[in-house]
């Protein structure tokens, strides 16, 4: 009881002393690390605090309050000093901000450690309320435009802002949302201390702070990022999302979401955050069923796209202003689409964009193909648009929308793909940024479109429509334009490539068989390389892709009819006899000699490969036996293990037979491990 308060007080006192030391000479600053500039270090220092405070919460909070109130009062007085401020006043303000930042972080850490309001005693809730009240009192002082103008450029002020967002985030976790109750003691104290009538009034204070940060502190990426994360978290909870829609501040954001009100949208460093901003806003917007509100929300985008559509001159369409507007627009629209989580909301967006504005996007792909700043958000937008998450792409049986969507996406891939294949990347340029990232997004887009289950792809061949064949052809050319070692070197490219190959092998095997032997050999070589990958997901995908191809080959061999595809496969094998046997050798070596965590996945293509390459399997078995030299006992045990592998396995690929082979393989592998 006596030591814990002393430890807590010593820790807090040391943080205050650190702030003073950092305000000292340049030499002192050079020697000291400021944890407020290092999130990892800060978290590490605050982690143990809640467990200590739990034992002496009343005493600890009283000590924090005794430091906070005089510091806040001094800070308030210093802010009132007219400009230009003397250097000693500036230094004192920075010192106050540093101290307040530490105290706010400590308060936030204590608040966030209480898990849920129901797990807190009344006394604990009253302490939380007192701590929350003094933090909320700071907000109105900090967000006065004259004070923001005076202090926004100082790093100490940014530390304080980040601390406040952290504290509000911790308060949200415990006292706002599905777990929290409006009758919590915290709200009663806040009503008494700050005249905040109820939980809605407190939520309104949080929203006003979010709006103030987005309007007044647009230059600082870390503040904007954490502010948007707070807004996203508040809107993602079912009950907190519903409560937000009752607030004036939220309706203000939904009605005025452009850069005129929120200048952070125009800051280049914040461009990635635009997607998050619009995704969050649309989650709130879509919780209301009103079609009219959606049209009103989309009005600024409608106006901008109409202006772009009317740009008849190619020179005007290539101007820097149009380019900048396009980049922002594409990121914003991706945010809107990502928030469409139901058939109703997706249809609203699709009917808004197609066919009125998709020609603008087609033109952008053709014009700006060599500018990743435009093509990356454009391809990401289409990859999101064709993505059938939560079955949102469910059109009526009489609707052609699924086919129209695929044709539109296909023309984007074909236009971009053909242009980027001819484009020469300058020497020394980053190949991933300039080319490979765009190719990986084309592969992701095609994978999502082909696996979405909203298009009957047989229709295209039936009616002579080349949308599917052109898209597949261009995407394969893009794949072939990358070196195999480059595919394996870039994680995102690697994942997109093997996901697409697995899908094509599963659903479009006939199309792959009709490719040139050299192309098919290249694809098989890449799958062989993927099998050896240390990434379990990638080696499993490659095994699944091989399983589809090997099973297709075996079925063609077993078919009595002399089909065109059977002849095509025979031609491939006459030119490349080791096309399948080399895959079998790699799989056997992996399963027998290496410790692979995904044995089941790797075993799936093995049976089809053994059945269609019986001679090679026998020769591989003979070579393994021959390697045992004069050790007759080991040879006999090894021969017996091989016999057991194919015991009761029939020459077919029925599910029951495959399962039997997989069981035998587990026993075979276990016996070989004991032998070797």
N, C-alpha and C positions, 0 to 999 in steps of 0.2 A: 504493500500500500504506500510505502514511503518512497521506494526506488522507482516505480513506474512513472509517477508524475515528474520526478527529477530527470529521468531519461528523456521524456517527451519535451520538457521545458528546455533541456540542453540542446536537443536536436533543433527545435524551433529557433532558439537563440543563435545557434551556429549558422542557420540560414540567413538570419538578419545580419549577422556579422559579415557573412560572405558578400551580401549585397553592398554593404558599406565598403568592404575591401575592393570590390569591383569598380566602385566609383572613385577609387584612389588614383595613384599615379599609373602611367602607361606601363611601367615595369611590373607593377603589382598585377595589373590586368593580364599581362603576357604570361605570368606564372600560374594564373588561376583558370580553371575550367568553370564555365557557367552552366550548371545543369539545366537552366531554363532554355538554353540553346540546343540541348540534346535530349530528345524525348525519351530515349532508352534509359539514359542515366537518371533522368528525372523520375521515371516510373520505378526504377530500381530503388531509389532513395525513399520514395513514398510508400512502397509496398508493405513494409512491416508496421507502418504507423497505425492502421485500423486495429490490428490485433492488440497493440499496446493501449490505444485509447479506449478499447472496450472495457478495460479494467477500471479506468478512472475517467469516464466520459465527462462527468460534470466538471471536474477540476481542470481537465484538459481544455474543454470548450471555454471555460471562464478565462483561462490564460490566453487563448487565441483572441477572445473578445477584448481582453485588456490591452492587447497589442494593436488590434485592428482599428478600434474606434478612434484613438488619438492619431493614428497614422492617416486614416481616411479624412479626419478633420484638417490636419496639416495640409494634406494634398488638395483639399477643397479650397483652402485659403491661398495656396500657391497658384492654383489655376486662375484665381481672381486677379492676380498681379497683371497689370496691363503690359502689352508688348511694346517695345522689345524687352524681354526678360533679362536681368543680369545673369551672368554665367553661374553664380552660386545658387540662384533660384532654379535655373535649369537643372543643375546637378542634384539639388535637393528633390526636385520633382521626379527625376529618374530614380533616385534612391527610394522615394515613397512608392513609386510604381513597382519597383523590384520587390520591396517588402510585401506590398499588397498582393502581388502575383503569388508569392510563396504562401501567404496566408490563405488565399482563395483556393490554391491547389490543395492545401492541407484540409480545408473545409470540404472541398469536393470529394477528396479521398475518404473522409469520415462518412459523408453522406452516402456515397456509393457502396460502402461496405455493409450496409444494413439490409441488403437483398430485397426484402419486401416490407411494406408498411405493417403487415399483419405479424411479421416476426419481431417487430419493435415493441418495446414496452412504452407506456404513455410517457414516462420520464425521458426516454430516448427520443421520442417524437418531438417533445417540447424543446430539447437541446437542438435537434435538427432544424426546428422552426426558427430558433434564435439565430443560428448560424446562417440559415438561408436569408433571413430578413436583412442582415447587415450586408450580404452580397448584393441582394436586389436593390438596396438603397444606392449602391455605387453606380448602377446602370444609368440612371437619369443624369447623373453628374458627368459621366464619361461620354454620353451620346449627344451632348449639346454641340451643335455644329461648330461653334467658335472654339470649344475645347478640342474637338476632333482635329480641326484645322491647325491648332497650336501644337498638338502632340503626335499626330499620326506617323510622322517620319522617324520618331525615336523608337529604337528597338525595345526599350524598357516598356513603352506603351503597348507594343505588340505582345510582349510577354504577358502583360496584364489582361489583354483581350483574350489571348489563348487560354489563360487560366479561367476566365469567366465562362468561356464556352465549355471547357472541361467540367466546371462546377455545375453548369446547367444540364449538361449531358448526364452527370451522376444523379442530379435531382430527378431528371426525367425517368431514369431507370427504376427509381424507387417509388416516386410519388405521382407520376403521370402515366396513364395507359391502362391496359387491361387488368393488371394486378392491383393497381392503386384504387383507393376509395376516396370519394369526395368528402367523406366525413372524418378523414384523418385529422388528428389534433394539430398537425402542421398548418392546415388552412385556417383553423380558428385563430392561431397565434398571428399568422400573416394578416388576417383581417384586422386584428387589434392593433398590430404594430404599423402596418403600411396601408391600412384601409383598402385592402384587396378583398372584395366582397366574398368571393368563393374560388373554387379550383379553376373556373373559366377565366377569372380575372388574372390569376397567376399565369395561366397558359398564354393569355394575351400579352403579358409582360415579356415572356420568352419569344413570342412571335415578333413583337415590336423590336426586340434586340436583334433578331435575325434580319429583319428588314433594314435596321440601321446599319448593321455590318455590311450588308450587300450594297447599300446605297453610298455609305460614307467611307468604307475601307476597301475599295475595289482593287487597290494596288497590291495588296498583300495576299499572295497565293495561299499561304498556310491558314490565314484567318478565314478566307473565303471558303476553302476546302472543308474546314471543320464546321463552319457555320452551315454549309449545305448538308453536311453529314447529320447535323442536329435536326435540320428541317426534314430530311429523309427519314430519320428514325422516328420523329414525332408523327409523320404521316403514315408510316408503315403499320403502326399498331391499329387494330380494328377500332377500339373505342376512342383512342387519341386522334385518329384520322377523322372520325365523325365529329369530335369536339372541335377540331380545327376549322371545319367547314361552317361553324357557327360564329366564327370570329371575323370582325371587320378587316383586320390586318391581312388575313388570308384572302378575302374577297378582293382586297386592294391589289395583292400580288397577282391573282388570276386575271384581273381586269387590266393590269399595267405591267406586263412581264417583259417589255422590250428594253433595249439599252438606254432609252430616254429616261427611264426611271431607275434602272439598275446598271450603272456604268461598268460594273465588273464584266459584263458580257462583251464589252469592246476591248478589254485588256487581253492582248495576245497570249500571255502566260496562263490565262484562265480558260482558254478555248476548250480544253478537255472537260472542264466542269460544266459547260453548257448542257451537255447530254444529261448529267446528273440532275441539274436544275429543272429541265423540262420533263424528265422522267418523274420526278417528285411531284411537280405541279399537276401533271396529267393523272397521276394516281388519285390525287384529291379531286380533280375535275371529273374523272370517270366514276367516282362513287356517287355522283348525281346522274340520273338518267336523262337529263335534258340535252336534246340534240341542238337546241338553239344556243345553249351555253358553249357547246363545242365549236359551233360556227363562229361565235363571237371571239372565242379564245384563238382560233386559227386565223382570224381576220388579218393580223400583221403579216403572217406567212403568205396568205392569199394575195395580198397587195404586192409583196416583194416578188413572188413567183410570176405574177402577171406582168410586172415591169420587166423581169428577165426574159419572159416569153416574147415580149414586144421588141426586144433588142434585135433588129434585123441585121445590123452590121456586125460582121465577125470581129472587126477591130474593136468595136465597143464592148462585145461580149468577152474579149480577152483583156479588158482594162483592169488595172489593180483594184479598183473599187468593186467591180463585179466579182472578181476572184475572192476578195475578202468577204463580201456578202454571201457568196456561195458556201465558203468554208463554214461560216457561222450557221447558216441555214441548214446545211446537211447534218451538222452535229445536233442542232435543235430538233430536227425532224426525227433523228434516230432516238432521241430521248422520248419523243411522243410515241413512236411505234413500240418502244420497249415497254411502255406502260400499258399498252393494249393487251389485256390479259384475258379477254373474253371475245366471243364471236361478235357481240354487239359493238364493242369499242373498236375492234379491228376493222369491221365493215364500215364504220363511220369514217375512219382514216383512209381506207382504201378507196372509198367512193369520193372522198375529197381530193385525193391526189391523182387518181386514174379516171379518165385519160387526159384531164386538163393540163396537168403539170409534168407528167413523166417525160414529154419531149424535151423539156428544159434539162432534165437530168441526163437524158441520152446525149444531148448536145454538150453538156459539161464533160461527159466521159470521153467524147471524141476530141474536144478542144484541149482539155487539161490533162491528157493521159500521162504526160511526163512530169506532172507536178503532184508528188505524193500528198502534199498539204490538202489537195482537193480530192484526189482519187481514193485516199484511205477512208475519209468519212463517207464518201459516196458509196464505196463497196461495202463498208460496214452498215450503212443505211439499208442497202439491198439485202445484205445477209440477214439483217433483223426482219426485213419485210417478208422474206420467203420462209421465215422460221415458224414452224407450226407448234409453238409451245402452248401447252394447256388446251390443245385442240381448238385454237382460236380461228384457224383458217378452215371453217366449215361453211361452205357455200351451199345454196339450194341446189337440188338435183338438176334444175333447168338452167342454172347460172353458169356462164362460161368463164367466170372470174378466175378460177384456178389456172386455166389454160392461158388466159390473158396475162396473169401475173407472171407465169413462167416465161412466156414469150418476151415480156418486157425485161425481165431479169436476164434472160439469155442474150438479148441484144446488147445489154450493158457489158456483159462478159465478153462477147464477141468483138464489140467495138474497142473496148479497152485492151483485150488480149492481142488482137491483130496489131494494134498500134504499138504496144509495149514490146512485142516480139521484134519489130523493125527498129525500135529505138536503141541507139547505142549509148550505154551509160559511160559517162566521161571517166577517164583513168583516175584512180585514187578515190573515187566516190564510194560511199557506203552502199554496197550491193543490196543489203537487206532493206534499207530505207528506200532506195531508188527503185527496186524491182521485186525482190523476193516477198516483201510484205504484201504488195498488191496481188502477187500470184497466190500467196497463201489465202488471202481473202476471197479470191475467185474460187479456189478449191472449197473453202468453207461454205460459200454461197451455193455452189452447185450441190455439195453434200446435203445441205439443209433442204434445198428445193427437191432433190431426188428422193429424200427420205420423208418428205412432209405428208405423203398419202392424200394429197388433194388434187393430183393430176393423173389422169390415165395416159401414160406416155405412149401407149400403142396408137393413140389418135394421130400423133404427128406423122408417123410413117404411113399410116392408112390414107391420110389426105395429102401426102406429099409436102408437109410442112417441115422445113429444115431447122426449126428452132432448136430441137433437141440435138440433132446430129452435129450442127454447127457449133453448139455450145460445148459438147463433148470433145469434138475435134480440136477446138481452140484450147480448151483446158488441158488436154493431153499434150499439145504442142508446148504449152507453158511449162508443164511438168518436165518435159524432155529438155527444155532450154536450161534447166538447172543441173549443175553437176551433183552426182550422188553424195559426195562428201559435204557439199553445201546444204543439201536437204537434211542430212543427219546432224549438221552442226547447229542449225537454228531450230530451237524447240517448237516454236509455233508452226513453222513451215513443215517440220517433220510430222507433227500431230495431224495437221490438215491434210497432208499428202496421204498418209496411211489410212486415215478415216475415209477419204475419197476412194482409195484403191479397194478397201474392203467392201464398200458399198457397190462399186462398179463390178467387182468379182461376184457379188451376191445377186445383183439384179440385172446386170447388163453384160453377162459373161459372153454371150454370142457376139456382141459388138467388139469386145476385146480380142476374141479369137480371129476376127476378120482383119485385125491390124497387121502391119508388116511384121515379119519374124524379128527383125532388129528391134522394133518397138516393144514387142511382147517379151523379148529377151531382156531388154533394159528394165521393164516393169518387174519381171521375175527376179532379176539381180537385185533390185532395190528391196523387194520383199525378203530376199535371202539376207540382205544386210540388216533389215529391220528385225528379223528373227533373233539376231545376236545382240540387239539393243538391251541395255541394262534397265530401260524403262519397261516395266511389266506390261503396261497398257499397250505400248507400241508393239512389243513382240507378240502379244495375244491377238492384236488386230491383224498383224501379218500372217499369223497362223490361221486365223479365220478366213482371210482372203485366199490363202493357199488351199484351204479346205474346199472352198467353193470351186476354184479352178480345177483342182485334182478330181473332185467328185464329178464335175462336168466332163472332164476328159474320160474318166472311167465309164460314165454312162454312155458316152459316144462310142467307146470301144465295145461295150456290151450290146449296143443297138445293132440289130441285123441289117437294118436299112443302110444304104450307101448315100448318106446325106452330104450336102455341100460343106457343112461345118465340120463333119467327120473328116472329109477330104482335106479341108483347110488345116485341121490339127495335124493330120499325117504329114502335110507339106512342111509345117513348122518343125516337126520332129525330125524329118529327113534333113533339114538344113541345120537344125540345132538339136542333136540327139540327146544332149544332157540337160535339156530344158527342165524336165521333171526330176531326173535322177540326182541332179546336183542339190535340189531342194531336199530330197529324201536323205541324202548324205549329211547335210547340215542338221536336219531335225534329229536324226539318229545319234549323231555325235553330241548334240546338246542334251538329249534325254539320257543317254547312257553315261556320258563322261562329265557332265556339268551339273551343278546343284541349281536347278531352275525352280523358282517359286510357283510358276504357272504351268506345271506339268500337264494338267488336264487340258488346257488350251492348246499346248504344243502337240498333244497326242491326237487331236481331232483330225488334222489332215493326214496323219501317218498311215491309217488303214487304206485310204484311197490311193495314196502314193505307192504303198507296198503292193496292192492288188494290180496296179497298172504298170509297175516296174519290178515284176517278180524276179527277173534275171539279175537285175542290179542288186536287189535285196539279198539274193543267194550269194552273189560274189562278195558283198560287204560282210556277210556272216562268215564266209570262208576266210576272208582276210583277217577278221578279228580272231578266229580260231587259230590261224597260222601264226599270229603274233605271240601265241602262248608258248612257242618253241617245243621243248620236250616234256613240258609239264602236262602229262597225260590226264592226271586227276582234274586239273583245272579245265582242260579241254572238254572232258566229259561233262563236268558241271555246267560249263558254258553252253555246250550243245544241248543239254537237257533244258536249260533256261530258254534257249531259242525255240525249242519244240513247244514248251509251255506257252510261249507268247502267242502262237497261232493255234493253240489247242481249242477245239470247238468253235473256231472262227470261220464263218462261211464266206464264200467269195461274193458278197453283196454289201450294200451300204445302208441297210435298214437300221433303224434306231437301236433295236434290241442287239443286233450284231455288233454295232459300234460300241455300245456299252460293255459288251462282253470283252471286246478287244482292249478297251480302256482299263478294265479290271485286270486283265492278263498283263498289261503293260506295267501296272503298279507293282505286281508281284515280280515281273521280269527285272524291273529297275532295282528293286530291293535285293534280289539275289545277286545282281551284278555288283551292287555296292559292297556286299559282303565279300564277293570274290576279289574285287580290286582294292 
